[in-house]
Amino acid sequence: MGVFLSSVSGVFIILVMVAIGYILTERGWFDESSSKLISRLVTQIALPAYMITTIMHDFTANELKTLLPDLRYPVISMLILFAFSFAVIRVLRIKQSHAGLFSSMFFNSNTVFVGLPINLALFGDRSLPYVLVYYMANTTFFWTLGVWLIQRDGMGSAKINLWVTLKKVFSPPLLGFIVGVLLVMFHVTLPKFLMSDLSYIGGLTIPLSMFFIGIAVSNAGLSRMRIDVDALGILLGRFLFSPFLMAVLVLPSDMPVLMKQVFILQAAMPVMTNAPVVSKLYNADADYAAIMVTETTLVSVVVIPILMVIIKALV
């Protein structure tokens, strides 16, 4: 019971900030341009700073050296989910007009705007590198395979722009992670004033991320929420198949317990907030993507405490 209450408390910490973002948007404080600004502030400024300070403060070189080999678990999981998504599409008779978008949302999760703050609320700063390992795999898959699938929906054919993909994969958060790792590996100590600045800026990450989700929920419109076959398939993929598969992969391994917990939880995060943006860019079904971002984000509030109890019992 204590685990469940702790998980509920962690989720409610997040939910209050999401609600503030939602209410302020409904009252006209935020609009679509505000959402874009907050997204850029988080991904390009606050999150990289947060990565550097947390890694330098909480981790040693030996701990960081053991992380990268475990990148194979989210990679294997997403490849299996990608293949499985086509079976789900056939069984549920998903419309071909957004089959690619369905598949992309089925195997990719929101590892930063929802996954990061929830893991930090539940597990603390020690979970950050594990979140980032999953993020590396997830981001790479979304900006390659995921975007290709969405592009194919909207344009009939698709190709991957290598330069654009590399810029998306090696994003500021990942570069911040790499810089933090290098500073720790080479035992570099930054000036105290600079660490303080990075700490203050990094502190914006969680509240701004939650405001962003609140704005997204408001813009999508709660009245448009629906549970049809298409939505049910995504909900099953995000909250049942994905965490179950990850649990099957990581539970027999000898990785740290916290890493197992983070990987399973990250696998059960909502649909990526980039999905509607990319869908709109390539003339795919952006409305469907926006609705699924909102629905999965709201459902995660119920699913995560239950999942945490299950994870604690298994791990």
N, C-alpha and C positions, 0 to 999 in steps of 0.2 A: 504493500500500500504506500509505503514511503517513497518508492521509486516512482509510482504513478503520480503522487502529489508533487514530487520534485519536477517531473516532466511537465505536468500541467502548469506549475509555477513558471518554468522556463518558457513555455509557449505563451503564457499570458503576458510575460514581460515583452515579448515580441508583438503580441496582438494589440496591446495598448498603443504602441507606437504606430502600428499599421492603422489603427482606428483614428489616431490623430491626423495622419496623412489623408485618410479618406474623408473625415469630417471637414478638414480645412479645404480640400478640393471641392467638396459639395458646396461650401460657402464662398467659393470663388478666389481663395487665396492662391491656389495652384492651378495651372493649366497645362496643356501639352508641352509648351516650351519649358515650363518649370520642370517637368519630368525629364526632358532631355538634359537640362542643366544639372539636375541632381545626379542623373546617371553618369554624366561625365565627371562630376566632382568625386563621386565614389570610386569609379573604376580607374580614373587617371591621376587622382591626387590622394584621396584619403586612404584607399585600400593599399596602394604600394607603400605608403608611409607606415601603415599598420603592420604590413608584412615584415618590413625591415626591423622595426623596434621589437616586435614580439619574438622573432627568430633570434635576434641578438641577445635578448634578455633571458629567454627561457630554454635555449638549446645549445648543446655542445656539438663540436665537429663530429665526434663519434656517433652521436644520435642521428645526425643528419645523413651520414654516409649510409645508414641502413634503410633509408626511406625509398630510394628510387627503384630497387628491384621489385617492390610491392606494387609498383604502377601496373604490373601485368594483371592484377585482379580486376580493377575497373575496366581495363581494355578488353579482357576476355568476356566480362559480363556484358559490355555494350555490344560486342560483336554477336554474341548469342541472342541478345534482345533484338538486335537489328534483323537477324535471320528469322526469329520467331514472330516479329511484327507482321511479316508477309502472310504467315499462317493465320494470324488473328484477322488480318484484313479480309482474307478469303472466307473465314468462318462467319464473321460478322457482316460480311458483304458491304464493306466500307466503300463509299463512292470513289471511283477512280479519279475524280477531279481533285480530291485532296488526300489520296493514298500516300503520297510522298511526305506530305506534312504530318499525317497521322503517324507514319513510321518514325519520323524525326522526333516528334514529341513523345513517342512511346519509349525510346531508349536514351534520350537526353534529359538531364535534370537541372534544376536551378541551384547550382552549387555555390553561388556567391550571394545574390540578393536575399535568398531565404536560407540556404544551407549554411553559410558562414555564421550569421548571427544566431541561428538556432543551436548549432554545435557549440558556439562560444557560451551561450546561455546555459546549456546543459552540462558541458564538459570543461569549460574554461579555456585559457590560452594554450594549454598543452595540446589541444586538439588541432591547432592551426596548421601545422605542417601536414597532417593527415588529410585535412580538408583540401589543402593545396595539391597534394598528390592526386586526389580524385579529380580536382578541378583541371589539372593538366590534361588528363585523359578526356574528360567531358568536353572541354573547350576545343580540343583538337578534333574530336569526332563531330561536334556540332558545325564547326566552320569548314569542314571538308565534306563528310558524308551527309550530314544533316542539311546543309545549305544546298548541296547537289540535289537531294530529294525534293526540297521545296522548290528549287528552280525548275526542276522537271515538271512539277505540277502546273506552275504558272506559265511556262514558256514552251512546254512540249519537248524541249531538249535541254541539256544542261552541260556545263563544263566548269572545271575548277580553275580559278585564277590563282596561280601559285603565289604570286607576290602579295595579293590581297589576303590570301589564306594565312601566309606567314605573319603578316602584320596583325591579324586577328588572334592567332594562336599565341604569338609572343607579345601579348598585351601588357599594359603597365602593371597589372597585378602580378603576372607571372615574372616580369622583369624585376619587380620589387622583391619577390620571393628569391630569385636568383641572386640579386645583389646582397640580400640578407645572408644567404647561404655562403656566398664568397667571403663576406666580411667575417663570418664566424670561422670558416675554414682557414683563413689566413690570419686569424687572431687580430683583426683590425679593430681598434676602439675609436669610435667617433667622439668628437667634442661633446661635452655635457649639454651645452646650449642647443646643439643640433639634434641630439637625442630627445631633448624636451620638446623642441618644435615638431619633430616627427611624431612624437607621442600625442601631442595635442591635436595635430592634423588627423592622425590615425583614429583618434577617438570619435571623429565624425562618421566613421564607416557604418556602424550599426544603426544609429538613429536615422541617418539619411537613406540607408537601404530600406528601412521599414517605411519611411515616408514615401519612397518611390513605389513600393508595393501598394500602399494605400491609394496613391494617385492612380496607379494602373487599374485597381479594382473599381474606383469611381468612374474612370474613363470608359471601362468596358461595360459598366452598367449592370447592377445586380438583377434588374428585371429581365435581362437577356439570358440568365442562367437556365440551363435545361439538362435533363438527364435522358439522352437518347442513345442509340446504339454506338454512335461515334464517340460520344462523351464517355460512355461506360467502358469502351475499349481502352481509352487513355487512362481512366481512373484505375482500371485493373493493371495496366502496364506499369504505372508509376508507383502504386501503393501495394500491389500484391506480387506480381511477377518479378519486378526489379529487386526489391529487398530480399525476397525469398531466394532468388538466384545468387545474389551477393552473399547471403548467409551460407548457402551450400558451398560456395567457393572459399570463403575465409575462415569458417569455423574450424575446419581440420588443420589449418595452417598454424605456424608457430609465431605469427606476427603478434605485436603487443595487443593486449585486450582492448585498450582504448582505440587503437587503429581499426580493429574489427568493428567496434561499435560505431565509429565515425563512418566507415565505408558503408555499412548497412543502412545507416540513417541517411547518408548522402544519396544512396540509391533510391530512397523513397521521397525525394524532394519533388516539388511541383514542376510543371513545364517551364522551360527557360523563357524569361521575359523577352529575349531577342527573337523568339519565334514569330510574333506578329509583325515586328519591324522588317525582318527578312522576307516574310510572306508578302507584305505590302510592296517591297522593293521589286519583287519578281512576279507580281500580279497573281499570286496564289491567294488562298482563302484567308485573308488577314483577320476577318471577323471571327471565324472559327478558332483561329489560333488565340486571339485575345480572350475569347470566352473560356477556352481551356486553361489559359494561364490563371484567370480569376477563379474558376471552379476548383482547379487542383490546389491553388493557394489556400482557399477557404477550407477545403476538405482536409488539408494537411494539419490544420489546427486540431482536428479530432483524431486523425490517424497517428500523429507523432507521439502523444502520451501513451497510447496503447502499444505502439511499436516499441517504445522505450522499455516498457514492462517486459515485453517478449524478449528483447535483446538482453536485458539484464538477467533474465532467467536462462537464456541459452549460453551466454558468454561467461 
